[in-house]
Amino acid sequence: MSSVRLRKEIKRRGKDPTEHVPEIILNNFTTRLGHSIGRMFASLFPHNPQFIGRQVATFHNQRDYIFFRFHRYIFKSEKKVGIQELGPRFTLKLRSLQKGTFDSKYGEYEWVHKPREMDTSRRKFHL
């Protein structure tokens, strides 16, 4: 986890988030590994978003980094919609994915990041 910005550190943020369940947006999780990670993120939130709250949690995958943002829709008119960041925001980098329950000693790994092998090409991404 890196680039962590809490709500109070974000300039021009919106008012406090409401208790409504946010809508989830998963961008660019297209590979088999990406689908697995996307399902894990989606399971963190209930599956019945309350659109009245106009809140959105976005997980965006770009160059094997996962960016998290929390926004609120602002309806300026019937045709124009803007977003306002509520916070927090942070960036994640996947290091490994274990099968089954977490066991750091004897766990079976589905995927492990190997920096010397995987970071050599700037065009090939794994998520």
C-alpha positions in Angstrom: 0.0 0.0 0.0 1.4 3.4 -0.9 0.3 7.0 -1.6 -2.2 6.9 1.2 -4.3 10.1 1.6 -6.9 10.2 4.3 -10.1 12.2 4.1 -8.8 15.2 6.0 -5.7 15.5 3.8 -7.7 15.8 0.5 -8.4 19.3 -0.7 -11.8 20.3 -1.9 -13.3 17.0 -0.6 -17.0 16.6 -0.2 -19.0 16.3 3.0 -18.8 13.2 5.1 -19.9 10.0 3.3 -23.4 8.8 4.1 -24.3 5.3 5.4 -25.5 4.2 1.9 -23.9 1.3 0.3 -21.7 2.5 -2.6 -21.7 1.4 -6.2 -18.5 -0.6 -7.1 -16.6 0.2 -10.3 -13.8 -2.2 -11.4 -11.7 -1.0 -14.3 -9.2 -3.0 -16.4 -9.3 -6.3 -14.5 -9.3 -8.3 -17.7 -6.9 -11.3 -17.2 -7.7 -14.4 -15.3 -5.7 -13.1 -12.3 -7.5 -9.7 -12.7 -10.9 -11.4 -12.5 -9.9 -13.2 -9.3 -8.7 -9.9 -7.7 -11.8 -8.0 -8.9 -14.1 -10.6 -7.4 -12.2 -10.2 -4.1 -12.6 -6.4 -4.1 -16.3 -6.7 -5.0 -16.9 -9.1 -2.1 -15.8 -6.4 0.3 -19.0 -4.5 -0.3 -22.6 -5.7 -0.1 -24.2 -6.6 -3.5 -27.1 -4.2 -3.2 -25.8 -0.7 -3.9 -28.1 2.2 -2.8 -28.0 4.6 -5.7 -29.8 7.3 -3.6 -26.5 7.8 -1.7 -24.7 8.6 -5.1 -21.5 7.1 -3.8 -19.0 5.2 -5.8 -15.9 3.1 -4.8 -13.5 2.7 -7.8 -10.8 0.1 -8.1 -8.7 1.0 -11.2 -6.0 -1.3 -12.5 -3.2 0.4 -14.5 0.3 -1.0 -15.1 -0.3 -3.7 -12.4 -1.0 -1.0 -9.8 -4.5 -0.8 -8.3 -5.8 2.7 -7.5 -8.6 3.1 -5.0 -10.8 6.2 -5.0 -14.1 7.0 -3.2 -16.4 9.6 -5.0 -19.9 11.0 -4.9 -21.9 11.9 -8.0 -22.8 15.5 -8.3 -25.7 16.2 -10.8 -25.2 19.6 -12.2 -28.2 19.3 -14.6 -30.2 16.6 -16.3 -27.4 15.9 -18.8 -24.2 16.9 -16.9 -22.7 14.8 -14.1 -19.6 15.5 -12.1 -17.8 13.7 -9.3 -16.5 14.9 -6.0 -13.8 12.9 -4.1 -14.7 11.9 -0.6 -11.6 10.0 0.4 -9.6 8.0 1.3 -7.4 7.2 -1.7 -4.5 4.8 -1.9 -2.5 2.6 -4.3 -2.0 -1.1 -4.0 0.6 -3.5 -5.7 -0.2 -7.2 -5.6 2.7 -9.3 -4.3 1.0 -12.7 -4.0 -2.3 -14.5 -4.2 -2.8 -17.6 -2.0 -5.2 -20.5 -2.6 -7.7 -21.2 0.2 -7.2 -19.6 3.6 -4.3 -17.5 4.6 -1.2 -19.5 5.8 2.1 -17.7 5.5 4.2 -20.8 6.3 2.6 -23.7 4.4 0.1 -22.0 2.1 -0.2 -22.8 -1.5 0.3 -19.8 -3.8 -1.7 -19.2 -6.9 0.5 -16.3 -8.1 3.6 -14.6 -6.7 5.2 -11.4 -8.0 8.9 -12.0 -9.0 10.5 -8.6 -9.5 13.5 -9.7 -11.5 11.5 -11.7 -14.0 8.3 -9.7 -14.2 9.5 -6.1 -14.1 11.8 -6.4 -17.1 9.2 -5.6 -19.7 7.3 -2.4 -19.6 4.7 -3.7 -22.0 3.6 -6.9 -20.3 1.3 -6.7 -17.4 -0.2 -9.5 -15.2 -3.3 -8.0 -13.7 
